[in-house]
Amino acid sequence: MKKVALIAATVAFFLLCTSVGADDRRYLRGGAGFDGPPPPLLAQQNELIRTGVWLWEYRQDPGVPSLHAPVQQAFDEYQAEFGILPIEAPGGNIQFARSSSAFYYGDGFSPGCPGAVGCLNQYPNSLQIWYDAQVMATYFFRSQVQVALHEDGHALADAGEMYVHTGGRIQCDSKPWTVMSCGIGTALFLQDFDRETVSRYLSPQAFTGGTFLNGVWYYGSSDSRTTRIAVYYRTYTGYTFWSGQHIPVSSGISSFIPSLPLGPCTDVLLGSENGLPGSWGRGLQRVGGTAC
């Protein structure tokens, strides 16, 4: 009988850390020391918000069961939720189905992950993910997908509300409202908590404003998740559309010239966005408009 839902994984080196605080505190939840902006992006995450693309490569040890299908399914679900485009290609972030021996003890190049079924054993220096393929072969397919969702949450968005670096402690307490928990009863599909976690980490959280003054269009600075500013128009009927124009982010006050002629009763709005489609068209800020 296959196991139905079980242990999603943990980041290996956190196993050595001292437990502190409650297990659901993190930058999204607030609280002392956790109410500021999200942590800095890693290089691969910077590339993700710039291009919207996540490159990944699948590997497996000889003779172990394949986990390619659940790994692919997890990426498909992140794509459906956030517009992330996962592309399987050599040189991408490695998803490695290992034998139980290699997973537990390591392979001479990377440390093992005792006490888990999946881990990022070189995080943050590498976003490679290891899976214990022989143990996971006993799981139902949906539980295999959940493990991949959990590990991808670490890699894509530093998700880890129960981990020491976000103010929690490692424990498998079967929270049904997040794939980032573990144990029987843990969510098998991405939940609203996970959607907010990833969105808070990857999408702009501060929206650039501006003004129209003495015939000049001005706009201000952007947050670290914004890679470009989109210029939108809103007609007198309320119809809003992207003008086709992007302007660069600014660290101070800059100006721009709208690329399309403005008719009467037309507002100009700015959208802070990046390469992920989930960031497009959100939090539009009016900077001015023409007379009716």
HELIX and SHEET records of a PDB file:
HELIX    1   1 ALA A   12  LEU A   16  5                                   5    
HELIX    2   2 ALA A   43  THR A   51  1                                   9    
HELIX    3   3 HIS A   68  PHE A   82  1                                  15    
HELIX    4   4 SER A  100  TYR A  105  1                                   6    
HELIX    5   5 ALA A  133  MET A  136  1                                   4    
HELIX    6   6 PHE A  141  ALA A  157  1                                  17    
HELIX    7   7 VAL A  164  THR A  166  5                                   3    
HELIX    8   8 ASP A  192  LEU A  202  1                                  11    
HELIX    9   9 PRO A  277  SER A  279  5                                   3    
SHEET    1   A 5 LEU A  85  GLU A  88  0                                        
SHEET    2   A 5 VAL A  53  GLN A  60  1                                        
SHEET    3   A 5 ASN A  93  ARG A  98  1                                        
SHEET    4   A 5 ILE A 129  ASP A 132  1                                        
SHEET    5   A 5 GLY A 118  CYS A 119 -1                                        
SHEET    1   B 3 GLY A 210  LEU A 213  0                                        
SHEET    2   B 3 VAL A 216  TYR A 219 -1                                        
SHEET    3   B 3 SER A 254  PHE A 256 -1                                        
SHEET    1   C 4 THR A 240  ILE A 247  0                                        
SHEET    2   C 4 ARG A 228  ARG A 234 -1                                        
SHEET    3   C 4 ASP A 267  GLU A 273 -1                                        
SHEET    4   C 4 GLN A 285  GLY A 289 -1                                        
END                                                                             
